Amino acid sequence: NIIFSNFIDWRNTNSQDFWEFEGTKIPLNMEQIRKYDRRLKRFDEAGIGVFAIFLNPMSSEREPGNPLLHPDADVENSPTHLGAFNVTSDEGLKYYLGALEFLADRYTREDAKYGQISSFVIGNELQVHWVWHNMGLAPQDKVIREYLLSMRLAWLALQKYHHDLRVYVSMEHH
């Protein structure tokens, strides 16, 4: 599991490390990133291919200005506090795509300097979105439409860095 908010420190306006995406400077949490580096490097050295599941945890209280979280997520009532990605606003799109491009740039390098991610799984268990990919009480067609957008955008962003990367849908166990 890869926690988006471990990489992107959206609250820290004084961050010394940024990833720039389409003119937006996205603050990075390098302390957390280095922890992932060590873990992914060990996996790579052991010959383990990593399928990374990208999750978007949310606080149990509203976080005004959080560009990562879908604006309709029900933070107060969510059973697992895992939200949908914000692909509905310009800022949300920039943070989402910027984070994916940062991860692809760092973890698909040919030299595996920081380790490798071989496949990206976007979100978690889409059929039970209220529990694992919360965007509020939304009709199925809205959930599917916005999830499809997040998948397509992820694939496009990742292909810029590695043409053989695969992007997977997460379905529930049943």
VENPESUL-V472050 format. One record per backbone hydrogen bond with DSSP energy under -1.0 kcal/mol. NH is the residue of the N-H (numbers start at 1). CO is the residue of the C=O. E is the energy in kcal/mol with one decimal. If there is no record, write none. Layout:
BEGIN
nh->[NH;NH]
co->[CO;CO]
e->[E;E]
END
This chain:
BEGIN
nh->[2;4;6;7;8;9;12;13;19;21;24;26;28;29;33;34;35;36;37;38;39;40;41;42;43;44;45;46;47;48;52;54;55;58;66;70;73;75;78;83;84;86;87;93;94;95;96;97;98;99;100;101;102;103;104;105;106;107;108;112;115;117;118;119;120;121;122;123;126;128;129;131;132;133;134;138;143;144;145;146;147;148;149;150;151;152;153;154;155;156;157;158;159;161;162;165;168]
co->[53;55;3;4;4;27;9;11;26;24;21;19;17;7;29;30;31;32;33;34;35;36;37;38;39;40;41;42;44;43;119;121;2;81;63;84;70;73;74;56;134;68;85;89;90;91;92;93;94;95;96;97;98;99;100;101;102;103;104;109;112;107;50;50;166;52;168;54;170;125;126;128;128;129;82;136;139;140;141;142;143;144;145;146;147;148;149;150;151;152;153;154;155;158;158;162;120]
e->[-3.5;-2.4;-1.8;-1.6;-2.0;-2.3;-1.7;-1.1;-2.1;-2.6;-2.4;-2.8;-2.9;-2.4;-2.3;-2.4;-1.1;-2.0;-2.6;-2.2;-2.0;-3.3;-2.5;-2.0;-2.1;-2.3;-2.6;-1.5;-1.6;-2.8;-2.7;-3.3;-2.8;-2.7;-2.1;-2.2;-1.8;-1.3;-1.3;-3.3;-2.8;-1.7;-1.2;-2.7;-2.3;-2.4;-2.7;-3.0;-2.4;-2.5;-2.1;-2.6;-2.5;-2.5;-2.7;-2.8;-2.3;-3.0;-1.0;-1.0;-1.1;-2.6;-1.9;-1.6;-2.7;-3.5;-2.1;-1.8;-2.6;-1.3;-1.2;-1.5;-2.1;-2.1;-2.5;-1.8;-2.1;-2.9;-2.3;-2.6;-2.5;-2.9;-1.9;-2.2;-2.5;-2.9;-2.7;-1.9;-2.7;-2.4;-2.6;-2.7;-2.2;-1.7;-1.9;-1.3;-3.2]
END
